[in-house]
Amino acid sequence: MYPRANTLGIIVKDNYILLEEQEGKHSKGIGSYYRPIGGTIEFGERSNETLVREFSEELGVEVVVRGYISCIENIFKIDENIGHEITQIYLVDFKDRNLYQQEYFTVSEGNKITCAKWISKEEFFSGEKVLYPNGLKELLKEVI
């Protein structure tokens, strides 16, 4: 098994970040958890190109990559399974400024449908909401 290379986009609106809400078993327990929009980098694709593709595929929107934030290496365990991700993190904006007024976004990935919504930074900085990947909360405290 090899580490998975992926990329995530941070979209900020005032004191909120757009995050996909997921439900299930995760490395900190069972229940709701949140993650920025993004996905696996395909062979021959640059990580910033992946973000543009993923936002288009999953939300049906166009984004502009504003800048690179950092890389997070996340090694985690769910039950007896170990996961390993190397994640490129970018700051992105919606091309259509009107999308910032939208409260919810339907996220489609294959047969899986979830929701992305604006979550207050304080909700995950305080630990009230679980944010993945591990290390992202600390990174965002420094940069946003």
N, C-alpha and C positions, 0 to 999 in steps of 0.2 A: 504494500500500500504506500502511496506517495502523498505528500501534502497537496491540497487543492489550492490553486491560485485563483483568487477572486478579487472583485472590486466593489466598493460601495460608494454611493453618492449622498452627501449631506446637503439637504436643502433647508435653509433657515428662513423663518418668517417671524420677525420680532423676537419673542422669547420662546419660540416653538421650532421643533424640527419634525420634518415629515418622516414617519416611521411606519413600517409594515407591522401589523399586529398578527402574531401567530399564537396558536394554542397547542399545548402538548407537553411532552416530556423534554426537558432541557437539562443542561449540566448543573443547574441550581435547584432543580425540583420539577414539579408539574404545575402547569397553569399558563397564563399569558406571558408572553415575552415580546420584545420589540427589536427590530433590526432595520437599518436603512435599506433603501432599494439598491439592488445590484445583482451580481451573479458571477458565475464562473467565467474566467477568461478563456476563450477558445484559442487553439493553436494558431499562431500567426496573427493574432489580434492584440493590439495594444490595450492596456487596461482602461485608458480614457475612452477608447472606441467601444469597449465592452459596455461602459456605463450608458453611452448614447443608445446603443442597441437594446440594452436591458430595460431602460425607461420606456422606450418605444414598444417593445414586446409586452412588458408587464403592465404598464399603465396607459399605453397608447398616447404618450406625450413626447414632445421634443424638449431636450435640455441642452444647455451650454455648460461645458466644463470650465469653471472659473480658475481652478488651481488645485495643485496637489497639496494634501495635508501631511500624510505620513503613511507608513506601513505598519501593520500589526500582525504579529505571528501569534496565532491562537491555537493552543493544544488543549483539548477538552475531553471529558469522558461522560458518556451517557450510558448508564448501566455498565456493561463490560466493554463497550465499544469506544475506542479512542479515535477522536477526530483531530485533524491537523490542517489549519488553513493559513495561508499567507495572503493577507488582504491589503490591497491598495485603497487608500481613502482619499476622496476628492471632495471639494466644495463645488456644488453645481447650482445652476439657476434654471427655472422654467423659461423657455423661449417666449411663451405666451404669459405675460404678466397677470392676466385674468385668472390663471390657475391658482394663484396664491389665495384667492377668495373662496376656493372650493374647500369644503370641510373634509370630505372623504374621497378616496380614490379606490376603485376596484382593482385589485392586483390579480392578474391571470398568469399562471405558470403551469402550462400543460393542463392537467385535469384539476389542479388545485386553484381555488379562488379564495383570496383573503382580502383584507382591507388595509389601506394606508391612511393614516390620519396625523394631524398636527398634535404632537405631545409636548407639553411644557418641559423645558430643560430641567426645571426643579424637580419634576416627578421622577426622573431617573437619577439626577444628582443626589437626591435624598434617599434613593434606594426603594422608593415607593413602587416604581416600575422597573422590570428587569430589562437591561439593554445588552445586546450582543453585537459584535463579538466581545469577548473579555478584553478589557483594556481600552475599549472605545470611550467609555464614560470618563476615564481619567484623561485621555487625549483631548476630548472635547472641552473639558474644563480649562485646558490651556489655550485652546485656539478659538473658541466662540464665546 
